[in-house]
Amino acid sequence: MANLPKLRIKRAWNPTEEVREMAQARQLLFERGPDMVILVEGQHVRSYEEMVEMVKEAPYKDKDSLEVVITPLWPAGG
């Protein structure tokens, strides 16, 4: 999986952005369980494999980085 873009990860509840390698995404994003929605460049992605396939296609394959937003499924205020 050479030349995969880096991920600029934002959490909906925290304005801080962190940059991670694509290889870290499986554990960081997809092993959290089904309580989070993961958006990659605005598209809902359900698995690491789906995300890897997505970034192999245009217009994502030539990008240096992708925006990832993690949003909880639980309502605000708990």
LOSESE-938546 format. One record per atom (N, C-alpha, C): residue in three letters; atom name; x, y, z. Coordinates in Angstrom, 2 decimals. Layout:
N
<mifi res="ALA" atom="CA" x="X" y="Y" z="Z"/>
...
END
This chain:
78
<mifi res="MET" atom="N" x="0.83" y="-1.19" z="0.00"/>
<mifi res="MET" atom="CA" x="0.00" y="0.00" z="0.00"/>
<mifi res="MET" atom="C" x="0.88" y="1.25" z="0.00"/>
<mifi res="ALA" atom="N" x="1.74" y="1.33" z="-0.95"/>
<mifi res="ALA" atom="CA" x="2.63" y="2.47" z="-1.06"/>
<mifi res="ALA" atom="C" x="1.87" y="3.70" z="-1.55"/>
<mifi res="ASN" atom="N" x="2.38" y="4.85" z="-1.17"/>
<mifi res="ASN" atom="CA" x="1.86" y="6.13" z="-1.62"/>
<mifi res="ASN" atom="C" x="0.41" y="6.41" z="-1.24"/>
<mifi res="LEU" atom="N" x="-0.04" y="5.86" z="-0.14"/>
<mifi res="LEU" atom="CA" x="-1.38" y="6.19" z="0.33"/>
<mifi res="LEU" atom="C" x="-1.33" y="7.54" z="1.04"/>
<mifi res="PRO" atom="N" x="-2.40" y="8.31" z="0.92"/>
<mifi res="PRO" atom="CA" x="-2.39" y="9.64" z="1.53"/>
<mifi res="PRO" atom="C" x="-2.42" y="9.58" z="3.06"/>
<mifi res="LYS" atom="N" x="-1.96" y="10.64" z="3.67"/>
<mifi res="LYS" atom="CA" x="-2.08" y="10.78" z="5.12"/>
<mifi res="LYS" atom="C" x="-3.50" y="11.18" z="5.43"/>
<mifi res="LEU" atom="N" x="-3.91" y="10.98" z="6.66"/>
<mifi res="LEU" atom="CA" x="-5.27" y="11.31" z="7.10"/>
<mifi res="LEU" atom="C" x="-5.22" y="12.49" z="8.06"/>
<mifi res="ARG" atom="N" x="-6.00" y="13.52" z="7.77"/>
<mifi res="ARG" atom="CA" x="-6.17" y="14.66" z="8.68"/>
<mifi res="ARG" atom="C" x="-7.45" y="14.40" z="9.46"/>
<mifi res="ILE" atom="N" x="-7.31" y="13.92" z="10.66"/>
<mifi res="ILE" atom="CA" x="-8.45" y="13.43" z="11.44"/>
<mifi res="ILE" atom="C" x="-8.97" y="14.53" z="12.36"/>
<mifi res="LYS" atom="N" x="-10.28" y="14.76" z="12.28"/>
<mifi res="LYS" atom="CA" x="-10.97" y="15.71" z="13.15"/>
<mifi res="LYS" atom="C" x="-12.10" y="14.97" z="13.86"/>
<mifi res="ARG" atom="N" x="-12.24" y="15.26" z="15.11"/>
<mifi res="ARG" atom="CA" x="-13.36" y="14.70" z="15.88"/>
<mifi res="ARG" atom="C" x="-14.41" y="15.80" z="16.01"/>
<mifi res="ALA" atom="N" x="-15.67" y="15.47" z="15.81"/>
<mifi res="ALA" atom="CA" x="-16.74" y="16.46" z="15.83"/>
<mifi res="ALA" atom="C" x="-16.78" y="17.22" z="17.15"/>
<mifi res="TRP" atom="N" x="-16.37" y="16.61" z="18.24"/>
<mifi res="TRP" atom="CA" x="-16.44" y="17.22" z="19.55"/>
<mifi res="TRP" atom="C" x="-15.15" y="17.92" z="19.96"/>
<mifi res="ASN" atom="N" x="-14.12" y="17.91" z="19.09"/>
<mifi res="ASN" atom="CA" x="-12.83" y="18.49" z="19.42"/>
<mifi res="ASN" atom="C" x="-12.25" y="19.17" z="18.18"/>
<mifi res="PRO" atom="N" x="-11.96" y="20.46" z="18.24"/>
<mifi res="PRO" atom="CA" x="-11.48" y="21.17" z="17.05"/>
<mifi res="PRO" atom="C" x="-10.04" y="20.84" z="16.64"/>
<mifi res="THR" atom="N" x="-9.31" y="20.11" z="17.47"/>
<mifi res="THR" atom="CA" x="-7.93" y="19.77" z="17.16"/>
<mifi res="THR" atom="C" x="-7.87" y="18.73" z="16.04"/>
<mifi res="GLU" atom="N" x="-6.97" y="18.97" z="15.10"/>
<mifi res="GLU" atom="CA" x="-6.76" y="18.04" z="13.99"/>
<mifi res="GLU" atom="C" x="-5.46" y="17.28" z="14.22"/>
<mifi res="GLU" atom="N" x="-5.46" y="15.99" z="13.93"/>
<mifi res="GLU" atom="CA" x="-4.23" y="15.22" z="14.01"/>
<mifi res="GLU" atom="C" x="-3.98" y="14.55" z="12.67"/>
<mifi res="VAL" atom="N" x="-2.72" y="14.40" z="12.32"/>
<mifi res="VAL" atom="CA" x="-2.35" y="13.77" z="11.05"/>
<mifi res="VAL" atom="C" x="-1.79" y="12.39" z="11.36"/>
<mifi res="ARG" atom="N" x="-2.32" y="11.39" z="10.68"/>
<mifi res="ARG" atom="CA" x="-1.91" y="10.00" z="10.89"/>
<mifi res="ARG" atom="C" x="-1.68" y="9.32" z="9.55"/>
<mifi res="GLU" atom="N" x="-0.91" y="8.25" z="9.60"/>
<mifi res="GLU" atom="CA" x="-0.68" y="7.42" z="8.42"/>
<mifi res="GLU" atom="C" x="-1.92" y="6.55" z="8.19"/>
<mifi res="MET" atom="N" x="-2.15" y="6.18" z="6.95"/>
<mifi res="MET" atom="CA" x="-3.30" y="5.34" z="6.61"/>
<mifi res="MET" atom="C" x="-3.25" y="4.01" z="7.36"/>
<mifi res="ALA" atom="N" x="-2.07" y="3.46" z="7.57"/>
<mifi res="ALA" atom="CA" x="-1.94" y="2.18" z="8.26"/>
<mifi res="ALA" atom="C" x="-2.47" y="2.24" z="9.69"/>
<mifi res="GLN" atom="N" x="-2.49" y="3.40" z="10.30"/>
<mifi res="GLN" atom="CA" x="-2.99" y="3.55" z="11.66"/>
<mifi res="GLN" atom="C" x="-4.51" y="3.63" z="11.72"/>
<mifi res="ALA" atom="N" x="-5.15" y="3.80" z="10.59"/>
<mifi res="ALA" atom="CA" x="-6.59" y="4.02" z="10.55"/>
<mifi res="ALA" atom="C" x="-7.40" y="2.81" z="11.02"/>
<mifi res="ARG" atom="N" x="-6.94" y="1.61" z="10.74"/>
<mifi res="ARG" atom="CA" x="-7.72" y="0.43" z="11.13"/>
<mifi res="ARG" atom="C" x="-7.98" y="0.45" z="12.63"/>
<mifi res="GLN" atom="N" x="-6.93" y="0.62" z="13.41"/>
<mifi res="GLN" atom="CA" x="-7.10" y="0.61" z="14.86"/>
<mifi res="GLN" atom="C" x="-7.73" y="1.91" z="15.35"/>
<mifi res="LEU" atom="N" x="-7.28" y="3.04" z="14.87"/>
<mifi res="LEU" atom="CA" x="-7.74" y="4.33" z="15.36"/>
<mifi res="LEU" atom="C" x="-9.20" y="4.61" z="15.03"/>
<mifi res="LEU" atom="N" x="-9.63" y="4.24" z="13.84"/>
<mifi res="LEU" atom="CA" x="-10.98" y="4.59" z="13.39"/>
<mifi res="LEU" atom="C" x="-11.98" y="3.44" z="13.42"/>
<mifi res="PHE" atom="N" x="-11.57" y="2.26" z="13.00"/>
<mifi res="PHE" atom="CA" x="-12.55" y="1.21" z="12.74"/>
<mifi res="PHE" atom="C" x="-12.65" y="0.15" z="13.82"/>
<mifi res="GLU" atom="N" x="-11.79" y="0.17" z="14.80"/>
<mifi res="GLU" atom="CA" x="-11.92" y="-0.79" z="15.90"/>
<mifi res="GLU" atom="C" x="-12.63" y="-0.16" z="17.10"/>
<mifi res="ARG" atom="N" x="-13.21" y="0.99" z="16.91"/>
<mifi res="ARG" atom="CA" x="-13.92" y="1.70" z="17.96"/>
<mifi res="ARG" atom="C" x="-15.32" y="1.12" z="18.20"/>
<mifi res="GLY" atom="N" x="-15.84" y="0.44" z="17.24"/>
<mifi res="GLY" atom="CA" x="-17.19" y="-0.08" z="17.35"/>
<mifi res="GLY" atom="C" x="-18.14" y="0.72" z="16.49"/>
<mifi res="PRO" atom="N" x="-19.40" y="0.33" z="16.48"/>
<mifi res="PRO" atom="CA" x="-20.38" y="0.96" z="15.57"/>
<mifi res="PRO" atom="C" x="-20.98" y="2.26" z="16.10"/>
<mifi res="ASP" atom="N" x="-20.40" y="2.86" z="17.13"/>
<mifi res="ASP" atom="CA" x="-20.99" y="4.07" z="17.70"/>
<mifi res="ASP" atom="C" x="-20.47" y="5.35" z="17.07"/>
<mifi res="MET" atom="N" x="-19.69" y="5.26" z="16.00"/>
<mifi res="MET" atom="CA" x="-19.15" y="6.44" z="15.33"/>
<mifi res="MET" atom="C" x="-19.43" y="6.39" z="13.83"/>
<mifi res="VAL" atom="N" x="-19.68" y="7.57" z="13.26"/>
<mifi res="VAL" atom="CA" x="-19.77" y="7.71" z="11.81"/>
<mifi res="VAL" atom="C" x="-18.43" y="8.26" z="11.35"/>
<mifi res="ILE" atom="N" x="-17.87" y="7.65" z="10.33"/>
<mifi res="ILE" atom="CA" x="-16.58" y="8.08" z="9.81"/>
<mifi res="ILE" atom="C" x="-16.79" y="8.60" z="8.39"/>
<mifi res="LEU" atom="N" x="-16.46" y="9.88" z="8.21"/>
<mifi res="LEU" atom="CA" x="-16.59" y="10.52" z="6.91"/>
<mifi res="LEU" atom="C" x="-15.20" y="10.79" z="6.36"/>
<mifi res="VAL" atom="N" x="-14.94" y="10.30" z="5.16"/>
<mifi res="VAL" atom="CA" x="-13.68" y="10.55" z="4.48"/>
<mifi res="VAL" atom="C" x="-14.00" y="11.43" z="3.28"/>
<mifi res="GLU" atom="N" x="-13.48" y="12.65" z="3.30"/>
<mifi res="GLU" atom="CA" x="-13.77" y="13.62" z="2.24"/>
<mifi res="GLU" atom="C" x="-15.28" y="13.75" z="2.04"/>
<mifi res="GLY" atom="N" x="-16.03" y="13.69" z="3.14"/>
<mifi res="GLY" atom="CA" x="-17.48" y="13.86" z="3.10"/>
<mifi res="GLY" atom="C" x="-18.29" y="12.61" z="2.77"/>
<mifi res="GLN" atom="N" x="-17.62" y="11.49" z="2.54"/>
<mifi res="GLN" atom="CA" x="-18.32" y="10.25" z="2.21"/>
<mifi res="GLN" atom="C" x="-18.28" y="9.30" z="3.40"/>
<mifi res="HIS" atom="N" x="-19.43" y="8.72" z="3.73"/>
<mifi res="HIS" atom="CA" x="-19.52" y="7.76" z="4.83"/>
<mifi res="HIS" atom="C" x="-18.77" y="6.48" z="4.45"/>
<mifi res="VAL" atom="N" x="-17.81" y="6.10" z="5.30"/>
<mifi res="VAL" atom="CA" x="-17.01" y="4.90" z="5.06"/>
<mifi res="VAL" atom="C" x="-17.23" y="3.97" z="6.24"/>
<mifi res="ARG" atom="N" x="-17.54" y="2.70" z="5.97"/>
<mifi res="ARG" atom="CA" x="-17.91" y="1.75" z="7.01"/>
<mifi res="ARG" atom="C" x="-16.79" y="0.81" z="7.44"/>
<mifi res="SER" atom="N" x="-15.71" y="0.72" z="6.67"/>
<mifi res="SER" atom="CA" x="-14.64" y="-0.20" z="7.03"/>
<mifi res="SER" atom="C" x="-13.30" y="0.30" z="6.49"/>
<mifi res="TYR" atom="N" x="-12.24" y="-0.23" z="7.07"/>
<mifi res="TYR" atom="CA" x="-10.89" y="0.11" z="6.62"/>
<mifi res="TYR" atom="C" x="-10.72" y="-0.30" z="5.15"/>
<mifi res="GLU" atom="N" x="-11.19" y="-1.48" z="4.81"/>
<mifi res="GLU" atom="CA" x="-11.05" y="-1.98" z="3.44"/>
<mifi res="GLU" atom="C" x="-11.77" y="-1.07" z="2.45"/>
<mifi res="GLU" atom="N" x="-12.96" y="-0.59" z="2.83"/>
<mifi res="GLU" atom="CA" x="-13.71" y="0.32" z="1.97"/>
<mifi res="GLU" atom="C" x="-12.93" y="1.63" z="1.77"/>
<mifi res="MET" atom="N" x="-12.29" y="2.12" z="2.83"/>
<mifi res="MET" atom="CA" x="-11.53" y="3.35" z="2.74"/>
<mifi res="MET" atom="C" x="-10.30" y="3.16" z="1.83"/>
<mifi res="VAL" atom="N" x="-9.61" y="2.04" z="1.95"/>
<mifi res="VAL" atom="CA" x="-8.44" y="1.78" z="1.12"/>
<mifi res="VAL" atom="C" x="-8.85" y="1.72" z="-0.36"/>
<mifi res="GLU" atom="N" x="-9.95" y="1.05" z="-0.66"/>
<mifi res="GLU" atom="CA" x="-10.43" y="0.99" z="-2.05"/>
<mifi res="GLU" atom="C" x="-10.80" y="2.38" z="-2.56"/>
<mifi res="MET" atom="N" x="-11.41" y="3.18" z="-1.71"/>
<mifi res="MET" atom="CA" x="-11.81" y="4.54" z="-2.09"/>
<mifi res="MET" atom="C" x="-10.60" y="5.38" z="-2.48"/>
<mifi res="VAL" atom="N" x="-9.53" y="5.31" z="-1.70"/>
<mifi res="VAL" atom="CA" x="-8.38" y="6.17" z="-1.97"/>
<mifi res="VAL" atom="C" x="-7.53" y="5.70" z="-3.15"/>
<mifi res="LYS" atom="N" x="-7.83" y="4.56" z="-3.67"/>
<mifi res="LYS" atom="CA" x="-7.14" y="4.08" z="-4.88"/>
<mifi res="LYS" atom="C" x="-7.75" y="4.65" z="-6.15"/>
<mifi res="GLU" atom="N" x="-8.93" y="5.27" z="-6.02"/>
<mifi res="GLU" atom="CA" x="-9.67" y="5.79" z="-7.17"/>
<mifi res="GLU" atom="C" x="-9.55" y="7.31" z="-7.26"/>
<mifi res="ALA" atom="N" x="-9.78" y="7.84" z="-8.47"/>
<mifi res="ALA" atom="CA" x="-9.84" y="9.29" z="-8.67"/>
<mifi res="ALA" atom="C" x="-11.08" y="9.81" z="-7.96"/>
<mifi res="PRO" atom="N" x="-11.07" y="10.96" z="-7.42"/>
<mifi res="PRO" atom="CA" x="-10.02" y="11.97" z="-7.39"/>
<mifi res="PRO" atom="C" x="-9.08" y="11.87" z="-6.19"/>
<mifi res="TYR" atom="N" x="-9.22" y="10.80" z="-5.40"/>
<mifi res="TYR" atom="CA" x="-8.47" y="10.69" z="-4.14"/>
<mifi res="TYR" atom="C" x="-7.06" y="10.16" z="-4.30"/>
<mifi res="LYS" atom="N" x="-6.80" y="9.38" z="-5.34"/>
<mifi res="LYS" atom="CA" x="-5.53" y="8.67" z="-5.45"/>
<mifi res="LYS" atom="C" x="-4.31" y="9.58" z="-5.59"/>
<mifi res="ASP" atom="N" x="-4.50" y="10.79" z="-6.03"/>
<mifi res="ASP" atom="CA" x="-3.37" y="11.70" z="-6.22"/>
<mifi res="ASP" atom="C" x="-3.23" y="12.72" z="-5.09"/>
<mifi res="LYS" atom="N" x="-4.04" y="12.62" z="-4.08"/>
<mifi res="LYS" atom="CA" x="-3.98" y="13.58" z="-2.97"/>
<mifi res="LYS" atom="C" x="-2.91" y="13.17" z="-1.96"/>
<mifi res="ASP" atom="N" x="-2.30" y="14.17" z="-1.35"/>
<mifi res="ASP" atom="CA" x="-1.31" y="13.92" z="-0.30"/>
<mifi res="ASP" atom="C" x="-1.96" y="13.62" z="1.04"/>
<mifi res="SER" atom="N" x="-3.17" y="14.17" z="1.24"/>
<mifi res="SER" atom="CA" x="-3.87" y="13.94" z="2.49"/>
<mifi res="SER" atom="C" x="-5.37" y="14.00" z="2.26"/>
<mifi res="LEU" atom="N" x="-6.11" y="13.36" z="3.18"/>
<mifi res="LEU" atom="CA" x="-7.57" y="13.33" z="3.11"/>
<mifi res="LEU" atom="C" x="-8.14" y="13.79" z="4.44"/>
<mifi res="GLU" atom="N" x="-9.26" y="14.50" z="4.38"/>
<mifi res="GLU" atom="CA" x="-9.93" y="14.92" z="5.60"/>
<mifi res="GLU" atom="C" x="-10.84" y="13.80" z="6.10"/>
<mifi res="VAL" atom="N" x="-10.69" y="13.45" z="7.36"/>
<mifi res="VAL" atom="CA" x="-11.52" y="12.44" z="8.00"/>
<mifi res="VAL" atom="C" x="-12.20" y="13.10" z="9.19"/>
<mifi res="VAL" atom="N" x="-13.51" y="12.96" z="9.28"/>
<mifi res="VAL" atom="CA" x="-14.27" y="13.50" z="10.40"/>
<mifi res="VAL" atom="C" x="-14.96" y="12.34" z="11.11"/>
<mifi res="ILE" atom="N" x="-14.76" y="12.27" z="12.42"/>
<mifi res="ILE" atom="CA" x="-15.40" y="11.25" z="13.25"/>
<mifi res="ILE" atom="C" x="-16.53" y="11.92" z="14.02"/>
<mifi res="THR" atom="N" x="-17.73" y="11.38" z="13.87"/>
<mifi res="THR" atom="CA" x="-18.91" y="11.94" z="14.54"/>
<mifi res="THR" atom="C" x="-19.61" y="10.84" z="15.33"/>
<mifi res="PRO" atom="N" x="-19.91" y="11.09" z="16.59"/>
<mifi res="PRO" atom="CA" x="-20.59" y="10.07" z="17.40"/>
<mifi res="PRO" atom="C" x="-22.05" y="9.91" z="16.97"/>
<mifi res="LEU" atom="N" x="-22.57" y="8.71" z="17.13"/>
<mifi res="LEU" atom="CA" x="-23.99" y="8.46" z="16.85"/>
<mifi res="LEU" atom="C" x="-24.88" y="8.81" z="18.04"/>
<mifi res="TRP" atom="N" x="-24.28" y="8.93" z="19.22"/>
<mifi res="TRP" atom="CA" x="-25.07" y="9.25" z="20.40"/>
<mifi res="TRP" atom="C" x="-25.44" y="10.72" z="20.38"/>
<mifi res="PRO" atom="N" x="-26.59" y="11.06" z="20.95"/>
<mifi res="PRO" atom="CA" x="-27.07" y="12.44" z="20.92"/>
<mifi res="PRO" atom="C" x="-26.23" y="13.37" z="21.79"/>
<mifi res="ALA" atom="N" x="-26.19" y="14.62" z="21.45"/>
<mifi res="ALA" atom="CA" x="-25.48" y="15.62" z="22.24"/>
<mifi res="ALA" atom="C" x="-26.09" y="15.69" z="23.64"/>
<mifi res="GLY" atom="N" x="-25.25" y="15.85" z="24.61"/>
<mifi res="GLY" atom="CA" x="-25.74" y="15.94" z="25.99"/>
<mifi res="GLY" atom="C" x="-25.87" y="14.60" z="26.65"/>
<mifi res="GLY" atom="N" x="-25.55" y="13.51" z="25.95"/>
<mifi res="GLY" atom="CA" x="-25.46" y="12.21" z="26.54"/>
<mifi res="GLY" atom="C" x="-26.68" y="11.44" z="26.66"/>
END
